[in-house]
Amino acid sequence: MADSLRRLINNETCRILQEKLENWYKDYHINSCDQNLTRCCEIMELNSMIQGQLFTILNKTSQEGGHYAGVDTIKSRLLPWLGTCFSSHTCGSSSHLQESRERDRWMKELACTRDQEIHQLEKELSSTRLQLSFVQQELKASRVKEECALKNLDRMSDYEQQLQTLKDEIAILGAQKSLLQNRLALSRSPSPRSIRSRSPSPLPKRSSSPGRARLTNASRHARLVERFSDIYAQERLDAQSLLRSYVDDLEMVQRIIYTAVVESFRAAKMAFRQFKMRVRKTLSLSYSGPESLEDMVMDYIVRQEDLYDVQASVCEVIRAMNINPKISFPPETDFIMISGLIRELCRVAFSMQTLDPPLDISFGTDGELFSEYKYRRSYDSEFTAPLVAYHVWPALMEEDTVLVKGEAVTRRGAVWSQRGRSRSRSRSRSRSCSLRPLSPSAGHSRHLRSRSRSSSPLRSGSPSKWACAELRRSWL
């Protein structure tokens, strides 16, 4: 017995059991369920080993005491303990079974509840999807209605414009009718003496209704300003790309386009003045209507802008560019290649003269002080330079107000570089521009104007005189 007890002490099973219990207690809350059960089974195995050894020692000890030795101790302590253990085991197993049954029942109820919730969520999801489809359909229908409403508004605006145009035409026809009635009344009068003998009738009051030119002034103003900006953004770049295939110098290309703009406005303004003078002269011979003669002249020009001889202005611009000393071109080509840009500029410039007040471009000279109010600097400019080297695009002006900014290139030493530039760039170019038949007076005046330009003594004089002559011509 003593040997068995000594082996139990030397085996250190009890110490190992204590250490495992302590370690299990420390790691219980961080372990998983399987890990805790494994630890518990290990401790129970060690405990069963110790119990087996203790029962062996108990058996040997009872044998050493004799046949009836230790009976009282076994009856008083061992048997009650064993009975308690078995009874507790039975109760524990029954309670365990009950708990497992309750757990299974609870799990079934939980699964059933979860299935019901999932089913409910699926119903709600399907209803939400259905509502979403309805909302999408309503949204599409509202978009279709909005597009239809916008189309109707556009049609109404077109109808209003047509109605206003018809009203203007009716007013013009009424004025013409009153004019014819006055003429008819004058033709039916018996004699001048009877007219003098009659008491003087009061003069007819002038109609206070505005003419077509005044009624459409705002819309034409907005359209022409937008068209001028579009030419700068589209036609100018197309002409620049075309010229760059023949001229390598970007500065020269930009100078050519700027000169074309300036000359187009000058030619269009001159053609407008001549056209207006002819219309005024024609209407003044037989006009005696209620409206002023100037309003009738402007109304006629606005309605008959197609009579403007734009090709003659294009040829005039090309002739002016051929004798301009600031631009040059390869001898095998001609400025006629950018006639499309010149034609559009002449049409816009002519239409701008019919506005009240008329629109014009700003006057610019090389070496002038840069104005932030009129121009924007180009991307290749020196932004600290105060003087303009050359202009890329003029500013659009309404009297003293800038409507659309132009573009200019600023560089230091611009004045000195312009003075050192050669002024003998003009050359004789082929007259590839075909003119329409002109009246003898118009042809004679243009011949005299071109002759005076070609034979002007200022061109062979000093540079200052030539600059003065160019300044005077640009203002015209």
NORVENWO-V597490 format. One record per pair of residues at least 12 apart in sequence whose C-alpha atoms are under 10 Angstrom apart, sorted by the first residue. I is the first residue (numbers start at 1). J is the second residue. D is the distance in Angstrom with one decimal. If there is no record, write none. Layout:
BEGIN
<<I:J:D> <I:J:D>>
END
This chain:
BEGIN
<<1:56:8.6> <1:57:5.8> <1:58:8.6> <1:59:9.0> <1:60:5.9> <1:61:6.5> <1:63:9.9> <1:64:8.7> <2:57:8.5> <2:60:9.6> <2:61:9.3> <3:57:9.5> <4:53:7.8> <4:54:8.9> <4:56:8.2> <4:57:6.6> <4:60:9.3> <5:53:8.4> <5:54:8.3> <5:56:9.6> <5:57:7.0> <7:53:9.5> <8:50:7.9> <8:53:7.3> <8:54:8.6> <8:57:9.7> <13:46:7.1> <13:47:8.7> <13:49:8.5> <13:50:7.2> <14:46:8.2> <14:47:8.3> <14:49:9.9> <14:50:7.5> <16:43:9.2> <16:46:8.5> <17:42:9.0> <17:43:6.3> <17:44:9.2> <17:45:9.7> <17:46:6.5> <17:47:7.4> <17:50:9.5> <18:43:9.1> <20:39:7.9> <20:40:9.2> <20:42:8.6> <20:43:7.0> <20:46:9.7> <21:39:8.6> <21:40:8.7> <21:42:10.0> <21:43:7.3> <23:39:9.4> <24:36:7.5> <24:39:6.7> <24:40:8.3> <24:43:9.5> <58:70:9.9> <58:74:9.8> <62:74:9.4> <161:216:9.8> <164:212:9.3> <164:215:8.7> <164:216:9.3> <165:212:8.0> <165:215:9.3> <165:216:9.1> <167:212:9.2> <168:209:9.5> <168:210:8.7> <168:211:6.9> <168:212:5.7> <168:213:9.5> <168:215:8.2> <168:216:9.7> <168:299:9.9> <169:211:9.3> <169:212:7.9> <171:207:9.7> <171:209:8.1> <171:210:9.0> <171:211:7.8> <171:212:8.8> <172:211:7.6> <172:212:8.2> <172:291:9.6> <172:296:8.8> <172:299:8.9> <172:300:9.9> <174:289:9.7> <174:290:9.9> <175:207:8.9> <175:288:9.6> <175:289:6.1> <175:290:6.8> <175:291:7.6> <175:296:9.7> <176:287:9.2> <176:288:9.5> <176:289:7.2> <176:290:9.4> <177:289:9.0> <178:288:9.1> <178:289:6.7> <178:290:8.0> <179:286:9.1> <179:287:7.3> <179:288:6.2> <179:289:5.1> <179:290:8.0> <180:287:9.7> <180:288:9.3> <180:289:8.9> <181:289:9.9> <182:288:8.1> <182:289:8.4> <183:286:9.3> <183:287:9.8> <183:288:8.8> <203:290:9.8> <204:289:9.2> <204:290:7.1> <205:290:6.8> <205:291:9.2> <206:289:8.1> <206:290:4.4> <206:291:5.7> <206:292:7.9> <207:289:9.2> <207:290:5.7> <207:291:6.0> <207:292:9.1> <208:290:9.0> <208:291:8.1> <209:291:8.7> <210:291:8.8> <210:295:8.4> <211:291:8.4> <211:292:9.8> <211:295:6.6> <211:296:7.5> <211:298:8.6> <211:299:6.5> <211:300:9.9> <212:295:8.7> <212:296:8.9> <212:298:8.4> <212:299:5.6> <212:300:8.8> <212:302:7.8> <212:303:8.3> <213:295:7.6> <213:296:8.9> <213:297:9.5> <213:298:6.2> <213:299:5.1> <213:300:8.6> <213:301:8.7> <213:302:6.3> <213:303:8.6> <213:354:7.6> <213:355:7.6> <213:356:8.6> <214:295:8.5> <214:298:8.9> <214:299:8.4> <214:354:9.7> <214:355:8.2> <214:356:7.7> <215:299:10.0> <216:302:9.3> <216:355:9.1> <217:302:9.9> <217:354:8.4> <217:355:6.0> <217:356:7.0> <217:357:9.4> <218:355:8.5> <218:356:9.2> <220:302:10.0> <220:351:8.5> <220:352:8.5> <220:354:9.2> <220:355:7.6> <221:351:9.2> <221:352:7.6> <221:354:9.5> <221:355:6.8> <221:356:8.9> <221:357:9.7> <221:358:9.1> <221:359:8.7> <223:348:9.9> <224:347:10.0> <224:348:6.6> <224:349:8.8> <224:351:7.6> <224:352:6.9> <224:355:9.7> <224:359:9.3> <225:348:9.0> <225:352:8.8> <225:359:9.0> <225:396:8.2> <225:403:7.8> <225:404:7.8> <226:404:9.4> <227:344:9.4> <227:345:9.6> <227:348:7.6> <228:344:9.3> <228:345:8.0> <228:348:7.2> <228:349:9.0> <228:396:8.3> <228:404:8.6> <229:396:9.3> <229:404:7.5> <229:405:9.5> <229:406:9.9> <231:341:8.0> <231:344:8.0> <231:345:7.9> <231:348:9.7> <232:393:7.7> <232:394:9.8> <232:406:9.3> <234:341:9.9> <235:338:9.6> <235:340:8.4> <235:341:6.2> <235:342:9.8> <235:344:8.8> <235:345:9.8> <236:254:9.4> <236:257:7.4> <236:258:9.5> <236:261:9.8> <236:338:9.6> <236:341:7.1> <236:342:10.0> <236:392:10.0> <236:393:9.2> <237:257:9.8> <238:338:9.3> <238:341:8.8> <239:253:9.0> <239:254:9.7> <239:256:9.9> <239:257:7.8> <239:337:8.6> <239:338:6.2> <239:339:9.4> <239:340:8.6> <239:341:7.0> <239:342:9.9> <240:253:6.5> <240:254:7.2> <240:256:9.1> <240:257:7.5> <240:338:9.2> <241:253:9.1> <242:337:8.3> <242:338:8.2> <243:256:9.0> <243:257:9.3> <243:329:9.4> <243:335:9.4> <243:337:8.5> <243:338:8.3> <246:329:8.3> <246:330:7.2> <246:332:9.6> <246:333:8.2> <247:328:9.3> <247:329:7.3> <247:330:7.4> <251:327:9.8> <251:389:9.9> <251:390:8.2> <251:391:9.4> <251:392:8.7> <251:409:9.3> <252:326:8.6> <252:327:6.5> <252:328:7.4> <252:329:8.7> <252:390:9.8> <253:327:8.5> <253:328:9.2> <253:329:9.1> <253:392:9.3> <254:327:9.6> <254:390:8.7> <254:391:7.7> <254:392:5.5> <254:393:8.3> <254:408:9.9> <255:326:7.8> <255:327:6.6> <255:328:9.4> <255:390:7.3> <255:391:6.9> <255:392:6.6> <255:393:9.0> <256:321:8.1> <256:324:9.7> <256:326:8.6> <256:327:6.0> <256:328:8.0> <256:329:8.9> <256:335:8.9> <256:338:9.8> <256:392:9.1> <257:327:9.8> <257:338:8.8> <257:341:8.9> <257:342:9.1> <257:391:9.6> <257:392:7.4> <257:393:7.9> <258:390:9.2> <258:391:6.7> <258:392:5.6> <258:393:5.6> <258:394:7.2> <258:407:10.0> <259:317:9.1> <259:320:9.2> <259:321:7.1> <259:324:8.5> <259:326:8.9> <259:327:8.2> <259:391:9.2> <259:392:9.2> <259:393:9.2> <259:394:9.8> <260:314:9.6> <260:317:6.9> <260:318:8.0> <260:320:9.0> <260:321:7.1> <260:335:9.3> <260:338:8.9> <260:339:9.3> <260:341:8.4> <260:342:6.4> <260:345:8.6> <260:346:9.8> <261:317:9.1> <261:341:8.7> <261:342:7.2> <261:344:10.0> <261:345:6.7> <261:346:8.5> <261:349:9.5> <261:361:8.9> <261:392:9.8> <261:393:7.8> <261:394:7.8> <262:317:9.0> <262:342:10.0> <262:345:9.4> <262:360:9.9> <262:361:7.7> <262:362:9.1> <262:363:8.6> <262:364:9.6> <262:393:9.2> <262:394:7.9> <262:474:7.5> <262:475:9.9> <263:313:9.2> <263:314:9.2> <263:316:8.3> <263:317:5.4> <263:318:8.4> <263:319:9.7> <263:320:7.1> <263:321:7.6> <263:342:8.8> <263:345:9.5> <263:346:9.0> <263:473:9.7> <263:474:7.6> <264:313:7.3> <264:314:7.3> <264:315:9.9> <264:316:8.5> <264:317:5.9> <264:318:9.1> <264:320:9.7> <264:341:9.5> <264:342:6.2> <264:343:8.0> <264:344:9.0> <264:345:6.0> <264:346:5.1> <264:347:8.9> <264:348:9.4> <264:349:7.4> <264:350:9.3> <265:313:9.5> <265:317:9.1> <265:342:9.5> <265:345:7.1> <265:346:6.2> <265:347:9.2> <265:348:8.6> <265:349:5.4> <265:350:7.7> <265:352:9.6> <265:353:9.8> <265:360:7.6> <265:361:7.7> <265:474:9.5> <265:476:10.0> <266:313:9.2> <266:316:9.7> <266:317:8.4> <266:346:8.8> <266:349:8.6> <266:350:9.7> <266:360:9.5> <266:361:9.7> <266:473:8.7> <266:474:6.9> <266:475:7.8> <266:476:6.6> <267:310:9.4> <267:312:9.0> <267:313:5.6> <267:314:8.0> <267:315:9.5> <267:316:6.7> <267:317:6.6> <267:320:9.5> <267:346:7.4> <267:349:8.9> <267:350:8.9> <267:474:10.0> <267:476:9.0> <268:308:9.3> <268:309:9.6> <268:310:8.1> <268:312:9.7> <268:313:6.5> <268:314:9.1> <268:316:9.6> <268:317:9.4> <268:343:10.0> <268:345:8.6> <268:346:5.4> <268:347:7.4> <268:348:8.6> <268:349:5.8> <268:350:5.1> <268:351:8.9> <268:352:9.5> <268:353:8.6> <269:313:9.7> <269:346:8.8> <269:349:7.1> <269:350:6.3> <269:351:9.6> <269:352:9.1> <269:353:7.0> <269:360:9.1> <269:476:8.5> <270:313:9.0> <270:350:9.1> <270:476:7.8> <271:308:7.9> <271:309:8.2> <271:310:8.8> <271:312:9.0> <271:313:7.3> <271:346:9.6> <271:350:7.8> <272:301:9.1> <272:305:10.0> <272:308:8.1> <272:309:10.0> <272:349:9.2> <272:350:6.2> <272:351:8.8> <272:352:9.9> <272:353:7.1> <272:354:8.6> <273:350:9.7> <273:353:9.0> <274:442:9.7> <275:301:8.3> <275:305:10.0> <275:307:9.1> <275:308:7.7> <275:309:9.5> <276:294:9.6> <276:297:7.1> <276:298:8.0> <276:300:9.5> <276:301:7.5> <276:354:9.9> <277:297:9.2> <278:297:9.7> <279:294:10.0> <279:296:9.4> <279:297:6.3> <279:298:9.1> <279:300:8.0> <279:301:8.0> <280:293:7.5> <280:294:7.7> <280:296:8.7> <280:297:6.0> <280:298:9.3> <280:300:9.8> <281:297:9.6> <282:297:9.5> <283:296:8.3> <283:297:7.5> <283:300:9.8> <284:297:9.5> <298:353:9.9> <298:354:6.7> <298:355:9.0> <298:356:10.0> <299:354:9.0> <301:351:9.2> <301:354:7.5> <302:351:7.9> <302:353:10.0> <302:354:6.8> <302:355:9.3> <305:347:9.0> <305:350:8.5> <305:351:7.6> <305:354:9.6> <306:347:9.6> <308:346:9.8> <308:347:8.4> <308:350:8.3> <308:351:9.8> <309:346:9.9> <309:347:9.6> <309:435:9.8> <309:436:8.3> <310:342:9.5> <310:343:6.6> <310:344:9.0> <310:345:9.8> <310:346:6.7> <310:347:6.8> <310:350:9.0> <311:339:9.3> <311:342:9.6> <311:343:7.3> <311:346:9.2> <311:433:8.6> <311:434:8.1> <311:435:6.9> <311:436:7.5> <312:343:9.9> <312:433:9.0> <312:434:8.4> <312:435:5.9> <312:436:6.7> <312:437:9.4> <312:438:9.1> <313:342:8.8> <313:343:8.0> <313:346:7.0> <313:347:9.4> <313:435:9.4> <314:336:8.8> <314:338:10.0> <314:339:6.8> <314:340:9.0> <314:341:9.6> <314:342:6.2> <314:343:6.0> <314:344:9.6> <314:345:9.4> <314:346:7.3> <314:347:10.0> <314:433:8.1> <314:434:9.7> <314:435:9.2> <315:335:10.0> <315:336:8.6> <315:339:8.7> <315:342:9.4> <315:343:9.6> <315:431:8.9> <315:432:8.9> <315:433:5.7> <315:434:7.4> <315:435:7.0> <315:436:9.8> <316:433:9.2> <316:435:9.4> <316:446:9.2> <316:450:9.6> <317:335:9.4> <317:336:9.9> <317:339:9.2> <317:342:7.7> <317:343:9.6> <317:346:9.2> <318:334:8.9> <318:335:6.3> <318:336:7.0> <318:338:9.4> <318:339:8.2> <318:342:8.7> <318:429:9.8> <318:431:9.0> <318:432:9.5> <318:433:7.9> <319:335:9.1> <319:336:10.0> <319:429:9.0> <319:430:10.0> <319:431:8.2> <319:433:8.9> <319:450:8.7> <320:450:8.9> <320:453:9.4> <321:335:7.8> <321:426:8.8> <322:334:8.8> <322:335:7.9> <322:425:9.5> <322:426:6.5> <322:427:6.9> <322:428:7.1> <322:429:6.7> <322:430:9.5> <322:431:9.7> <323:425:8.7> <323:426:5.4> <323:427:7.1> <323:428:8.0> <323:429:9.2> <323:453:8.8> <323:454:8.1> <324:423:9.3> <324:424:9.5> <324:425:7.9> <324:426:6.1> <324:427:9.1> <324:470:8.9> <325:422:8.6> <325:423:5.5> <325:424:6.2> <325:425:5.2> <325:426:5.1> <325:427:8.8> <325:459:9.7> <325:466:9.8> <325:470:9.8> <326:418:9.6> <326:421:8.9> <326:422:8.5> <326:423:6.6> <326:424:8.4> <326:425:6.7> <326:426:7.9> <327:423:9.1> <327:424:9.6> <327:425:6.5> <327:426:7.3> <327:427:10.0> <328:424:9.2> <328:425:5.4> <328:426:6.4> <328:427:7.9> <329:425:8.5> <329:426:8.8> <329:427:8.7> <329:429:9.4> <330:427:9.8> <330:429:9.8> <331:427:8.2> <331:428:8.7> <331:429:7.3> <331:430:9.2> <332:429:9.0> <332:430:9.4> <333:429:8.5> <333:430:8.9> <334:429:6.8> <334:430:7.3> <334:431:8.9> <334:432:8.0> <334:433:9.8> <335:429:8.9> <335:430:9.7> <335:432:9.2> <335:433:9.5> <336:430:9.7> <336:431:9.1> <336:432:7.1> <336:433:6.9> <339:433:9.2> <349:361:9.1> <352:398:10.0> <355:398:9.9> <356:398:9.5> <357:398:7.0> <357:399:7.4> <358:397:9.0> <358:398:6.7> <358:399:7.8> <359:396:7.0> <359:397:5.8> <359:398:5.0> <359:399:7.2> <359:401:9.9> <359:402:10.0> <359:403:9.2> <360:394:9.6> <360:395:8.5> <360:396:5.9> <360:397:5.3> <360:398:6.5> <360:399:7.8> <360:402:9.9> <361:393:9.4> <361:394:6.0> <361:395:5.5> <361:396:4.6> <361:397:5.5> <361:398:8.5> <361:399:9.7> <361:402:9.2> <361:403:9.8> <361:404:9.5> <361:405:10.0> <361:406:9.1> <362:374:8.1> <362:375:9.9> <362:393:9.7> <362:394:5.9> <362:395:5.3> <362:396:6.3> <362:397:6.2> <362:398:9.5> <362:399:9.6> <362:400:9.3> <362:402:8.6> <362:405:9.6> <362:406:8.6> <363:394:7.7> <363:395:8.5> <363:397:9.8> <363:471:9.1> <363:474:8.1> <363:475:7.9> <364:388:9.1> <364:390:8.8> <364:391:7.4> <364:393:9.9> <364:394:7.6> <364:395:9.2> <364:408:9.7> <364:471:9.5> <364:474:9.7> <365:388:8.1> <365:389:8.9> <365:390:7.6> <365:391:8.0> <365:467:9.7> <365:471:8.6> <366:387:8.3> <366:388:5.9> <366:389:5.6> <366:390:5.2> <366:391:7.4> <366:408:9.8> <366:409:9.8> <366:410:9.8> <366:414:7.8> <366:415:7.3> <366:418:7.7> <367:386:9.2> <367:387:5.4> <367:388:4.9> <367:389:5.6> <367:390:7.4> <367:391:9.9> <367:410:8.8> <367:411:9.4> <367:412:9.8> <367:413:8.8> <367:414:5.9> <367:415:5.0> <367:416:8.8> <367:417:9.6> <367:418:7.9> <367:419:9.9> <368:386:8.6> <368:387:5.6> <368:388:5.5> <368:389:8.1> <368:390:9.1> <368:410:9.8> <368:414:9.3> <368:415:8.6> <369:385:9.4> <369:386:6.0> <369:387:4.6> <369:388:6.2> <369:389:9.7> <369:410:9.3> <370:385:8.5> <370:386:5.7> <370:387:5.3> <370:388:5.6> <370:389:9.3> <370:408:8.2> <370:409:9.1> <370:410:7.4> <371:386:8.8> <371:387:9.1> <371:388:9.0> <371:408:9.5> <372:405:8.9> <372:406:9.8> <373:395:9.5> <373:401:9.5> <373:402:7.5> <373:404:10.0> <373:405:7.5> <373:406:9.5> <374:394:8.4> <374:395:5.9> <374:396:8.5> <374:397:8.9> <374:401:9.2> <374:402:6.4> <374:403:9.0> <374:404:8.0> <374:405:5.2> <374:406:6.2> <374:407:8.3> <374:408:9.4> <375:388:10.0> <375:391:9.0> <375:392:9.6> <375:393:8.6> <375:394:7.8> <375:395:6.7> <375:402:9.5> <375:404:8.8> <375:405:5.1> <375:406:4.5> <375:407:5.0> <375:408:6.2> <375:409:9.4> <376:392:9.8> <376:393:9.5> <376:395:9.5> <376:405:6.6> <376:406:6.1> <376:407:4.7> <376:408:6.2> <376:409:8.5> <376:410:9.8> <377:391:9.6> <377:392:9.4> <377:406:8.8> <377:407:5.8> <377:408:5.3> <377:409:5.8> <377:410:6.9> <378:391:9.4> <378:392:8.2> <378:406:9.8> <378:407:6.2> <378:408:5.9> <378:409:5.5> <378:410:7.9> <379:407:9.9> <379:408:9.6> <379:409:8.3> <379:410:10.0> <380:408:10.0> <380:409:7.3> <380:410:8.5> <380:411:9.1> <381:408:8.2> <381:409:5.1> <381:410:5.0> <381:411:6.1> <381:412:9.4> <382:409:7.8> <382:410:5.6> <382:411:5.1> <382:412:7.2> <383:409:9.1> <383:410:6.9> <383:411:7.9> <383:412:9.5> <384:410:8.2> <384:411:8.1> <384:412:8.2> <385:409:9.4> <385:410:5.7> <385:411:5.2> <385:412:5.1> <385:413:8.5> <385:414:8.9> <386:410:6.9> <386:411:7.7> <386:412:7.5> <386:413:9.7> <386:414:9.5> <387:408:9.8> <387:409:8.7> <387:410:5.7> <387:411:6.7> <387:412:7.0> <387:413:8.1> <387:414:6.7> <387:415:8.0> <388:408:6.6> <388:409:5.8> <388:410:4.5> <388:411:6.7> <388:412:8.6> <388:413:9.5> <388:414:6.7> <388:415:8.4> <389:408:7.7> <389:409:5.6> <389:410:5.1> <389:411:5.7> <389:412:8.0> <389:413:8.2> <389:414:4.7> <389:415:7.1> <389:416:9.7> <389:417:8.4> <389:418:7.7> <390:407:9.4> <390:408:6.1> <390:409:5.6> <390:410:7.3> <390:411:9.0> <390:414:8.3> <390:415:10.0> <390:418:9.1> <391:406:8.2> <391:407:6.4> <391:408:4.3> <391:409:6.1> <391:410:8.8> <392:406:7.5> <392:407:5.3> <392:408:5.2> <392:409:7.1> <393:405:8.6> <393:406:5.0> <393:407:5.0> <393:408:6.9> <393:409:10.0> <394:406:4.6> <394:407:6.6> <394:408:8.2> <395:407:7.6> <395:408:9.8> <419:463:9.1> <423:463:8.8> <453:469:9.6> <453:473:9.7> <456:469:9.3> <458:470:9.7>>
END
